[in-house]
Amino acid sequence: MEVQQHSTGLGSAESSKVTSHGQDITTTGVGVPPSPGDSRSARNSGLQSLPSQRRTNGPTVSSLPLGHSGQSLMPLIRASVTPATWQVYGDYKPAVWVLGHSFIYWACKRAEIRPGGKNFYFPQLEVNWRGIRGLQWEQIFPELVKISKSAKGPLILVLHAGGNDLCKTTGAELFTTMKTDIKRAVCLIPDMVVVWSDIISRTVWHGAKDPKAIDKSRRKINSKMAKFVKENFGIVVHHHNLEENISPLLRPDGVHLTDIGLDMFLLNLQDGVEQALLMLCGGRSPV
């Protein structure tokens, strides 16, 4: 599986290719390979960062231990970004908000008992979980308004929602609403990286007359949202390891993930957070 990061105006536009456990990982602009002992980024998810409308000549990072070595990332971020940039935020650290429906609720419960805890192995980061069971997309923007009132520095927003809306509205209407709300959120919280988490497949879609049509709509929305987010605001997490043959990874209700499924889901989200943090190492404002 190839993990590709496009030029984001974060420094050098040179490309580098490294091999991790036989996997080819291509990065452009940041040039940061995964840790030699951790090939999760290549194995578990396809992550792509979006190109920025601005380009700067900030420093780049040639190598960086990821995964369980996350505690070393924050000092490197501060060393990579100009002092003037950090003076804007004082001593504030990037905050991470993980917002979504019951998948996020149960992922938080699972993270509490896993090594590394709820902060994705980044002890110096503030990670806030907001999982609302049964959440509909119309609840997202009011939650973002609440988050904006507490955000004091750069913010990473991990967003996993939309699955509960697929049986209640058309895919076109849902995508338009998603796109509009994310644009509004970026205006509301300018210093923010959006980490969009793809809607995950289910074997049971409550209220669906044609489950196959719903799943087709899900795939289409994922594709459109990935393109939109990459072109504008942040990182996209593709849950490739939760896409095919999902049944063994779902609870008997056919909707929610088992503990193993949650572990995979959490690793994918962690990869997304890592990629968002790497965007802070490129010499632009820590957004």
BALOBA-1460 file (C-alpha; in Angstrom, 3 decimals):
// residues 287
<rec num="1" residu="m" x="0.000" y="0.000" z="0.000"/>
<rec num="2" residu="e" x="1.401" y="3.378" z="-0.952"/>
<rec num="3" residu="v" x="1.209" y="6.357" z="1.352"/>
<rec num="4" residu="q" x="1.644" y="9.597" z="-0.549"/>
<rec num="5" residu="q" x="1.937" y="13.127" z="0.758"/>
<rec num="6" residu="h" x="1.568" y="15.920" z="-1.775"/>
<rec num="7" residu="s" x="3.328" y="19.246" z="-1.673"/>
<rec num="8" residu="t" x="1.597" y="21.454" z="0.878"/>
<rec num="9" residu="g" x="3.702" y="24.578" z="0.750"/>
<rec num="10" residu="l" x="5.473" y="23.203" z="3.820"/>
<rec num="11" residu="g" x="9.017" y="23.492" z="2.597"/>
<rec num="12" residu="s" x="10.946" y="21.527" z="0.028"/>
<rec num="13" residu="a" x="9.032" y="20.138" z="-2.923"/>
<rec num="14" residu="e" x="11.548" y="17.366" z="-3.418"/>
<rec num="15" residu="s" x="10.340" y="13.787" z="-3.293"/>
<rec num="16" residu="s" x="11.910" y="10.923" z="-1.447"/>
<rec num="17" residu="k" x="11.123" y="7.236" z="-1.409"/>
<rec num="18" residu="v" x="11.970" y="4.919" z="1.430"/>
<rec num="19" residu="t" x="11.336" y="1.269" z="2.030"/>
<rec num="20" residu="s" x="9.768" y="0.043" z="5.267"/>
<rec num="21" residu="h" x="9.359" y="-3.713" z="5.604"/>
<rec num="22" residu="g" x="9.138" y="-4.098" z="1.866"/>
<rec num="23" residu="q" x="6.596" y="-1.288" z="1.463"/>
<rec num="24" residu="d" x="7.323" y="1.706" z="-0.774"/>
<rec num="25" residu="i" x="6.301" y="4.962" z="0.891"/>
<rec num="26" residu="t" x="6.467" y="8.122" z="-1.195"/>
<rec num="27" residu="t" x="6.495" y="11.527" z="0.470"/>
<rec num="28" residu="t" x="6.643" y="14.864" z="-1.249"/>
<rec num="29" residu="g" x="7.236" y="18.220" z="0.410"/>
<rec num="30" residu="v" x="7.835" y="16.977" z="3.956"/>
<rec num="31" residu="g" x="10.068" y="13.988" z="3.272"/>
<rec num="32" residu="v" x="9.399" y="12.164" z="6.542"/>
<rec num="33" residu="p" x="9.408" y="8.351" z="6.493"/>
<rec num="34" residu="p" x="7.795" y="6.183" z="9.157"/>
<rec num="35" residu="s" x="9.920" y="4.650" z="11.857"/>
<rec num="36" residu="p" x="11.903" y="1.618" z="10.648"/>
<rec num="37" residu="g" x="10.219" y="-0.427" z="13.357"/>
<rec num="38" residu="d" x="6.706" y="0.684" z="12.601"/>
<rec num="39" residu="s" x="5.141" y="0.189" z="9.173"/>
<rec num="40" residu="r" x="1.604" y="1.021" z="10.228"/>
<rec num="41" residu="s" x="1.406" y="4.028" z="7.936"/>
<rec num="42" residu="a" x="2.002" y="1.851" z="4.912"/>
<rec num="43" residu="r" x="0.084" y="-1.146" z="6.119"/>
<rec num="44" residu="n" x="-3.046" y="0.187" z="7.705"/>
<rec num="45" residu="s" x="-4.207" y="3.336" z="5.995"/>
<rec num="46" residu="g" x="-3.839" y="5.525" z="2.960"/>
<rec num="47" residu="l" x="-3.123" y="9.044" z="4.100"/>
<rec num="48" residu="q" x="-2.825" y="12.032" z="1.835"/>
<rec num="49" residu="s" x="-2.292" y="15.646" z="2.761"/>
<rec num="50" residu="l" x="-3.704" y="18.470" z="0.750"/>
<rec num="51" residu="p" x="-1.803" y="20.968" z="-1.287"/>
<rec num="52" residu="s" x="-1.840" y="24.466" z="0.110"/>
<rec num="53" residu="q" x="-2.650" y="27.605" z="-1.799"/>
<rec num="54" residu="r" x="0.511" y="29.171" z="-0.326"/>
<rec num="55" residu="r" x="4.136" y="28.115" z="-0.549"/>
<rec num="56" residu="t" x="6.875" y="29.003" z="1.899"/>
<rec num="57" residu="n" x="10.562" y="28.271" z="2.138"/>
<rec num="58" residu="g" x="10.563" y="26.848" z="5.625"/>
<rec num="59" residu="p" x="12.802" y="24.012" z="6.795"/>
<rec num="60" residu="t" x="12.015" y="20.391" z="6.137"/>
<rec num="61" residu="v" x="12.557" y="17.330" z="8.297"/>
<rec num="62" residu="s" x="14.537" y="14.507" z="6.770"/>
<rec num="63" residu="s" x="13.660" y="11.771" z="9.248"/>
<rec num="64" residu="l" x="11.416" y="11.390" z="12.268"/>
<rec num="65" residu="p" x="10.478" y="8.459" z="14.529"/>
<rec num="66" residu="l" x="6.709" y="8.030" z="14.565"/>
<rec num="67" residu="g" x="4.260" y="5.766" z="16.376"/>
<rec num="68" residu="h" x="5.381" y="4.922" z="19.882"/>
<rec num="69" residu="s" x="8.138" y="7.540" z="19.651"/>
<rec num="70" residu="g" x="5.554" y="10.285" z="19.420"/>
<rec num="71" residu="q" x="6.806" y="11.915" z="22.605"/>
<rec num="72" residu="s" x="9.834" y="13.172" z="20.637"/>
<rec num="73" residu="l" x="7.722" y="14.871" z="17.986"/>
<rec num="74" residu="m" x="6.718" y="18.053" z="19.813"/>
<rec num="75" residu="p" x="10.296" y="19.266" z="20.513"/>
<rec num="76" residu="l" x="11.098" y="18.673" z="16.852"/>
<rec num="77" residu="i" x="8.040" y="20.660" z="15.793"/>
<rec num="78" residu="r" x="9.147" y="23.602" z="17.921"/>
<rec num="79" residu="a" x="12.695" y="23.334" z="16.551"/>
<rec num="80" residu="s" x="11.425" y="23.205" z="12.963"/>
<rec num="81" residu="v" x="9.042" y="26.151" z="13.109"/>
<rec num="82" residu="t" x="10.474" y="29.644" z="13.358"/>
<rec num="83" residu="p" x="10.478" y="31.201" z="16.861"/>
<rec num="84" residu="a" x="8.354" y="34.094" z="15.601"/>
<rec num="85" residu="t" x="5.651" y="31.644" z="14.605"/>
<rec num="86" residu="w" x="5.486" y="30.142" z="18.083"/>
<rec num="87" residu="q" x="5.461" y="33.580" z="19.738"/>
<rec num="88" residu="v" x="2.031" y="34.106" z="18.184"/>
<rec num="89" residu="y" x="0.728" y="31.283" z="20.352"/>
<rec num="90" residu="g" x="2.891" y="31.735" z="23.419"/>
<rec num="91" residu="d" x="3.143" y="28.474" z="25.323"/>
<rec num="92" residu="y" x="0.044" y="26.944" z="23.760"/>
<rec num="93" residu="k" x="0.511" y="23.476" z="22.316"/>
<rec num="94" residu="p" x="-1.434" y="22.105" z="19.352"/>
<rec num="95" residu="a" x="-4.705" y="20.680" z="20.607"/>
<rec num="96" residu="v" x="-6.346" y="17.648" z="19.011"/>
<rec num="97" residu="w" x="-10.123" y="17.266" z="18.925"/>
<rec num="98" residu="v" x="-11.582" y="13.934" z="17.839"/>
<rec num="99" residu="l" x="-15.223" y="14.502" z="16.929"/>
<rec num="100" residu="g" x="-17.791" y="12.064" z="15.616"/>
<rec num="101" residu="h" x="-20.576" y="9.589" z="16.258"/>
<rec num="102" residu="s" x="-20.559" y="6.282" z="18.173"/>
<rec num="103" residu="f" x="-17.430" y="5.012" z="16.404"/>
<rec num="104" residu="i" x="-15.540" y="7.820" z="18.159"/>
<rec num="105" residu="y" x="-17.384" y="7.160" z="21.425"/>
<rec num="106" residu="w" x="-16.325" y="3.502" z="21.475"/>
<rec num="107" residu="a" x="-12.851" y="4.251" z="20.132"/>
<rec num="108" residu="c" x="-12.295" y="6.549" z="23.112"/>
<rec num="109" residu="k" x="-13.408" y="3.804" z="25.502"/>
<rec num="110" residu="r" x="-11.022" y="1.399" z="23.802"/>
<rec num="111" residu="a" x="-8.147" y="3.899" z="23.815"/>
<rec num="112" residu="e" x="-8.477" y="4.336" z="27.582"/>
<rec num="113" residu="i" x="-7.313" y="0.759" z="28.175"/>
<rec num="114" residu="r" x="-4.699" y="0.580" z="25.406"/>
<rec num="115" residu="p" x="-0.986" y="1.386" z="25.723"/>
<rec num="116" residu="g" x="-0.524" y="5.024" z="24.877"/>
<rec num="117" residu="g" x="-3.968" y="5.907" z="26.171"/>
<rec num="118" residu="k" x="-6.265" y="8.474" z="24.632"/>
<rec num="119" residu="n" x="-3.506" y="10.758" z="23.359"/>
<rec num="120" residu="f" x="-2.179" y="8.496" z="20.573"/>
<rec num="121" residu="y" x="1.221" y="8.053" z="22.289"/>
<rec num="122" residu="f" x="1.799" y="11.814" z="22.316"/>
<rec num="123" residu="p" x="2.100" y="12.621" z="26.055"/>
<rec num="124" residu="q" x="2.701" y="16.316" z="25.409"/>
<rec num="125" residu="l" x="-0.443" y="16.740" z="23.326"/>
<rec num="126" residu="e" x="-3.880" y="17.650" z="24.574"/>
<rec num="127" residu="v" x="-6.287" y="15.215" z="22.909"/>
<rec num="128" residu="n" x="-9.989" y="15.849" z="23.449"/>
<rec num="129" residu="w" x="-12.566" y="13.208" z="22.524"/>
<rec num="130" residu="r" x="-16.127" y="14.136" z="21.649"/>
<rec num="131" residu="g" x="-17.992" y="10.991" z="20.630"/>
<rec num="132" residu="i" x="-21.769" y="11.420" z="20.494"/>
<rec num="133" residu="r" x="-23.780" y="8.247" z="20.021"/>
<rec num="134" residu="g" x="-26.358" y="8.603" z="17.262"/>
<rec num="135" residu="l" x="-24.826" y="11.885" z="16.100"/>
<rec num="136" residu="q" x="-26.236" y="13.370" z="12.893"/>
<rec num="137" residu="w" x="-24.221" y="15.686" z="10.673"/>
<rec num="138" residu="e" x="-26.429" y="18.656" z="11.602"/>
<rec num="139" residu="q" x="-24.883" y="18.464" z="15.079"/>
<rec num="140" residu="i" x="-21.331" y="18.879" z="13.799"/>
<rec num="141" residu="f" x="-21.154" y="22.637" z="13.298"/>
<rec num="142" residu="p" x="-22.632" y="23.516" z="16.723"/>
<rec num="143" residu="e" x="-19.970" y="21.269" z="18.252"/>
<rec num="144" residu="l" x="-17.291" y="23.054" z="16.238"/>
<rec num="145" residu="v" x="-18.535" y="26.401" z="17.540"/>
<rec num="146" residu="k" x="-18.026" y="25.080" z="21.087"/>
<rec num="147" residu="i" x="-14.536" y="23.875" z="20.187"/>
<rec num="148" residu="s" x="-13.641" y="27.254" z="18.688"/>
<rec num="149" residu="k" x="-14.407" y="28.956" z="21.994"/>
<rec num="150" residu="s" x="-11.834" y="26.828" z="23.810"/>
<rec num="151" residu="a" x="-9.151" y="26.732" z="21.087"/>
<rec num="152" residu="k" x="-6.210" y="28.961" z="22.042"/>
<rec num="153" residu="g" x="-3.625" y="27.791" z="19.549"/>
<rec num="154" residu="p" x="-3.204" y="25.554" z="16.511"/>
<rec num="155" residu="l" x="-5.815" y="22.828" z="16.381"/>
<rec num="156" residu="i" x="-6.056" y="19.439" z="14.697"/>
<rec num="157" residu="l" x="-9.636" y="18.342" z="14.078"/>
<rec num="158" residu="v" x="-10.176" y="14.623" z="13.504"/>
<rec num="159" residu="l" x="-13.660" y="14.266" z="12.051"/>
<rec num="160" residu="h" x="-15.522" y="10.967" z="11.649"/>
<rec num="161" residu="a" x="-19.209" y="11.443" z="10.893"/>
<rec num="162" residu="g" x="-21.851" y="11.122" z="8.204"/>
<rec num="163" residu="g" x="-22.560" y="7.399" z="8.416"/>
<rec num="164" residu="n" x="-25.771" y="7.945" z="10.369"/>
<rec num="165" residu="d" x="-27.081" y="10.324" z="7.702"/>
<rec num="166" residu="l" x="-26.778" y="8.116" z="4.635"/>
<rec num="167" residu="c" x="-30.261" y="6.630" z="5.034"/>
<rec num="168" residu="k" x="-31.892" y="9.975" z="5.796"/>
<rec num="169" residu="t" x="-30.811" y="12.181" z="2.889"/>
<rec num="170" residu="t" x="-29.385" y="11.925" z="-0.594"/>
<rec num="171" residu="g" x="-25.654" y="11.601" z="-1.062"/>
<rec num="172" residu="a" x="-25.526" y="14.856" z="-3.028"/>
<rec num="173" residu="e" x="-27.301" y="16.802" z="-0.289"/>
<rec num="174" residu="l" x="-25.115" y="15.276" z="2.425"/>
<rec num="175" residu="f" x="-21.890" y="16.075" z="0.585"/>
<rec num="176" residu="t" x="-22.975" y="19.679" z="-0.017"/>
<rec num="177" residu="t" x="-23.762" y="20.124" z="3.679"/>
<rec num="178" residu="m" x="-20.470" y="18.533" z="4.738"/>
<rec num="179" residu="k" x="-18.472" y="20.735" z="2.403"/>
<rec num="180" residu="t" x="-20.258" y="23.893" z="3.525"/>
<rec num="181" residu="d" x="-19.832" y="23.162" z="7.221"/>
<rec num="182" residu="i" x="-16.134" y="22.378" z="6.901"/>
<rec num="183" residu="k" x="-15.577" y="25.625" z="5.012"/>
<rec num="184" residu="r" x="-17.421" y="27.486" z="7.774"/>
<rec num="185" residu="a" x="-15.339" y="25.690" z="10.409"/>
<rec num="186" residu="v" x="-12.062" y="26.683" z="8.767"/>
<rec num="187" residu="c" x="-13.213" y="30.309" z="8.714"/>
<rec num="188" residu="l" x="-14.193" y="29.992" z="12.365"/>
<rec num="189" residu="i" x="-10.920" y="28.317" z="13.399"/>
<rec num="190" residu="p" x="-8.269" y="29.460" z="10.885"/>
<rec num="191" residu="d" x="-5.314" y="27.767" z="12.609"/>
<rec num="192" residu="m" x="-6.658" y="24.291" z="12.056"/>
<rec num="193" residu="v" x="-5.744" y="21.129" z="10.185"/>
<rec num="194" residu="v" x="-8.751" y="18.991" z="9.287"/>
<rec num="195" residu="v" x="-8.192" y="15.224" z="9.426"/>
<rec num="196" residu="w" x="-11.117" y="13.685" z="7.553"/>
<rec num="197" residu="s" x="-11.797" y="10.033" z="8.440"/>
<rec num="198" residu="d" x="-13.644" y="8.074" z="5.743"/>
<rec num="199" residu="i" x="-17.105" y="6.707" z="6.520"/>
<rec num="200" residu="i" x="-16.669" y="3.011" z="7.328"/>
<rec num="201" residu="s" x="-18.743" y="0.261" z="5.772"/>
<rec num="202" residu="r" x="-21.451" y="-1.631" z="7.688"/>
<rec num="203" residu="t" x="-23.398" y="-4.786" z="7.048"/>
<rec num="204" residu="v" x="-26.568" y="-3.239" z="8.518"/>
<rec num="205" residu="w" x="-27.852" y="0.189" z="7.494"/>
<rec num="206" residu="h" x="-30.852" y="0.991" z="9.668"/>
<rec num="207" residu="g" x="-33.750" y="2.359" z="7.639"/>
<rec num="208" residu="a" x="-32.209" y="1.483" z="4.283"/>
<rec num="209" residu="k" x="-34.480" y="0.084" z="1.574"/>
<rec num="210" residu="d" x="-31.475" y="-0.854" z="-0.537"/>
<rec num="211" residu="p" x="-28.289" y="-1.450" z="1.551"/>
<rec num="212" residu="k" x="-26.176" y="-1.859" z="-1.588"/>
<rec num="213" residu="a" x="-27.271" y="1.562" z="-2.829"/>
<rec num="214" residu="i" x="-26.402" y="3.068" z="0.556"/>
<rec num="215" residu="d" x="-22.936" y="1.557" z="0.487"/>
<rec num="216" residu="k" x="-22.446" y="2.854" z="-3.039"/>
<rec num="217" residu="s" x="-23.429" y="6.319" z="-1.823"/>
<rec num="218" residu="r" x="-20.958" y="5.967" z="1.062"/>
<rec num="219" residu="r" x="-18.090" y="5.208" z="-1.318"/>
<rec num="220" residu="k" x="-19.012" y="8.144" z="-3.528"/>
<rec num="221" residu="i" x="-19.151" y="10.560" z="-0.607"/>
<rec num="222" residu="n" x="-15.799" y="9.277" z="0.663"/>
<rec num="223" residu="s" x="-14.266" y="9.904" z="-2.744"/>
<rec num="224" residu="k" x="-15.701" y="13.416" z="-3.029"/>
<rec num="225" residu="m" x="-14.793" y="14.362" z="0.539"/>
<rec num="226" residu="a" x="-11.243" y="13.084" z="0.086"/>
<rec num="227" residu="k" x="-10.784" y="15.249" z="-2.991"/>
<rec num="228" residu="f" x="-12.347" y="18.277" z="-1.325"/>
<rec num="229" residu="v" x="-10.330" y="18.020" z="1.893"/>
<rec num="230" residu="k" x="-7.034" y="17.332" z="0.124"/>
<rec num="231" residu="e" x="-7.502" y="20.334" z="-2.125"/>
<rec num="232" residu="n" x="-8.335" y="22.709" z="0.688"/>
<rec num="233" residu="f" x="-7.685" y="22.004" z="4.300"/>
<rec num="234" residu="g" x="-5.961" y="18.897" z="5.589"/>
<rec num="235" residu="i" x="-5.386" y="15.167" z="5.812"/>
<rec num="236" residu="v" x="-7.515" y="12.249" z="4.622"/>
<rec num="237" residu="v" x="-7.551" y="8.879" z="6.397"/>
<rec num="238" residu="h" x="-8.661" y="5.999" z="4.185"/>
<rec num="239" residu="h" x="-9.550" y="2.930" z="6.282"/>
<rec num="240" residu="h" x="-8.441" y="0.408" z="3.665"/>
<rec num="241" residu="n" x="-8.024" y="-2.290" z="6.310"/>
<rec num="242" residu="l" x="-11.693" y="-1.836" z="7.285"/>
<rec num="243" residu="e" x="-13.074" y="-1.669" z="3.778"/>
<rec num="244" residu="e" x="-13.175" y="-5.247" z="2.514"/>
<rec num="245" residu="n" x="-14.634" y="-8.243" z="4.373"/>
<rec num="246" residu="i" x="-15.752" y="-6.026" z="7.241"/>
<rec num="247" residu="s" x="-18.127" y="-8.585" z="8.807"/>
<rec num="248" residu="p" x="-15.602" y="-10.257" z="11.177"/>
<rec num="249" residu="l" x="-14.638" y="-6.829" z="12.520"/>
<rec num="250" residu="l" x="-18.206" y="-5.774" z="13.367"/>
<rec num="251" residu="r" x="-20.255" y="-6.554" z="16.436"/>
<rec num="252" residu="p" x="-23.401" y="-8.676" z="16.016"/>
<rec num="253" residu="d" x="-25.396" y="-5.490" z="15.350"/>
<rec num="254" residu="g" x="-23.602" y="-5.159" z="12.012"/>
<rec num="255" residu="v" x="-22.777" y="-1.505" z="12.735"/>
<rec num="256" residu="h" x="-20.180" y="-1.060" z="15.457"/>
<rec num="257" residu="l" x="-16.593" y="-2.285" z="15.459"/>
<rec num="258" residu="t" x="-15.274" y="-5.091" z="17.637"/>
<rec num="259" residu="d" x="-12.258" y="-4.492" z="19.868"/>
<rec num="260" residu="i" x="-9.948" y="-5.643" z="17.079"/>
<rec num="261" residu="g" x="-11.730" y="-3.366" z="14.622"/>
<rec num="262" residu="l" x="-11.417" y="-0.468" z="17.072"/>
<rec num="263" residu="d" x="-7.690" y="-1.135" z="17.446"/>
<rec num="264" residu="m" x="-7.286" y="-0.884" z="13.670"/>
<rec num="265" residu="f" x="-9.470" y="2.217" z="13.563"/>
<rec num="266" residu="l" x="-7.393" y="3.882" z="16.297"/>
<rec num="267" residu="l" x="-4.135" y="3.128" z="14.515"/>
<rec num="268" residu="n" x="-5.512" y="4.720" z="11.363"/>
<rec num="269" residu="l" x="-6.589" y="7.828" z="13.263"/>
<rec num="270" residu="q" x="-3.185" y="7.992" z="14.941"/>
<rec num="271" residu="d" x="-1.547" y="7.974" z="11.527"/>
<rec num="272" residu="g" x="-3.763" y="10.893" z="10.555"/>
<rec num="273" residu="v" x="-2.774" y="12.858" z="13.658"/>
<rec num="274" residu="e" x="0.904" y="12.129" z="12.976"/>
<rec num="275" residu="q" x="0.590" y="13.424" z="9.415"/>
<rec num="276" residu="a" x="-1.184" y="16.555" z="10.668"/>
<rec num="277" residu="l" x="1.609" y="17.154" z="13.175"/>
<rec num="278" residu="l" x="4.187" y="16.737" z="10.445"/>
<rec num="279" residu="m" x="2.516" y="19.609" z="8.603"/>
<rec num="280" residu="l" x="3.632" y="21.755" z="11.527"/>
<rec num="281" residu="c" x="7.261" y="20.899" z="10.809"/>
<rec num="282" residu="g" x="7.352" y="22.483" z="7.385"/>
<rec num="283" residu="g" x="8.032" y="26.106" z="8.266"/>
<rec num="284" residu="r" x="4.496" y="27.471" z="7.877"/>
<rec num="285" residu="s" x="2.216" y="28.521" z="10.726"/>
<rec num="286" residu="p" x="1.329" y="25.535" z="12.917"/>
<rec num="287" residu="v" x="-2.160" y="24.900" z="11.573"/>
